[in-house]
Amino acid sequence: MITVYTTDVSAKLLHLPERDNLIVTAVVGFSNLIWLPLMGVLSDRIGRKPILIVCTVLAITTAYPAMLWVSGAAFSVQAGWRWTLWLSQLSTLRTIPPWSSTLTEIVPESVRAVGFQPGL
């Protein structure tokens, strides 16, 4: 959602040129490629709960101010890059490595695979 929403806002509301929007999306994808394994290792070392709490609090407290900053300032490509990268990194850091493991651990072992069996 972050990658699609931020690029849509950047294009339609902030008038970021299509080429620059594509570059921002590619940089976000590359950034995620780097952050995903690092956060997986970090969540294994310090635990999932601290990462989920810190990244969620950061996302809640900075998403709206970041959007106000971008929409209120004289918009530039650099602002779009920073905004998109920040929200994307928070989403990636919080969601993918620690959350997917946490969801798996919440479900009892005896029924974990039931959702993947067709016809049940």
N, C-alpha and C positions, 0 to 999 in steps of 0.2 A: 504494500500500500504506500509506503513512504516513497519509494522510487517513482511509482506512477503518479501519485498525488503531487509531489513536489515538482516533477517535470511538467505536469499539467498546469499547475499554478504559475510556474515560471514562464510558460509559453503564453497562456491566455491572459493572465492578470498583470504579469510583470513584463511581458513582451520581450522575453529573452529570445534571441534569434534561434531558429531551429538547429542550426549547426552547433551552437554553443550548448544548447540543451542536450543534444546527443553526446557531446563531449563530457558534460557533467554526469550524465547517466553512465557512460563508460567508466569514468573515474570512480563513481560510486560502486560499480560492479567490481572493479579492481580492488578498491578499498575493502570491500566485503570479503574478497578472496584472501586478503591478508589477515583481516581481523577474525574470521571464523575459526581457523585452527588455533590462533593465539588465545581466544576466549575459551575455547574448548579445554585447552591445557590449564588455563587459569581457573576455570570452574572446577576442574578435577583437583587442583591443588588447594584452593582456599574454600571451596564449597560453592554450591549453586545459589544458596539463599542470599549471601552477601551481594553477589553480582546482580541478582534479580532486584533486590531492594535498592541498591545504589543507582543502577541504570534506570529503573522505573521512576525513582524520585527525580533524577536528572531530566528525564523525558517530560515528566509532568511540569516541572518548574521552568524548563527552558524552551519548550516548544512554542508556547504562545508568545513570549517575549521575542523569540527569534523570528516568528512570522510578522510581528509588529515592526521589528527592526527592518526587515526586508521590505515590507510594504510601505513603510513610512519614509525610508531613506531614499536618496537618489539611487535607484537600483543600478547595480553594475554586475558584470559577469562574476567578479570575485565574490560579491555578496551571495549570489545564487549558488556558487560552488560551496562556500562555507556553510550556508544554510542547509543545502541538500546533503552534504557530507556529514554534518553534525547530526541531523535527524536520522540519517541512514545508519550511521555508526551506532547511535544509541539503540536503534531498533535491532540491529544485528547483534550487538553485544548482549542485549537483554533477551532477545527472543530465541535465536537459533541454538547456540550450544547449551546454555543452562536450562532453558525452558523445555526443549524437547526431551532432555533426560529426566527432568522433573515430572513431566506428564507421564512418561513411561513408568517411573517409580511409584506414582500415585495409584495406578491401576494394579490390583492384585495379580500376582504371577499366574494364577490358575485361569484367568480370563483375558490376559493381554492379547492373545492372538485371535480372539473371537471376532473382533471387528474387521479382521482381514480375510475371514473365511466367507466366500460367496454363498448365499442361500441360507445363512443362519440369522 
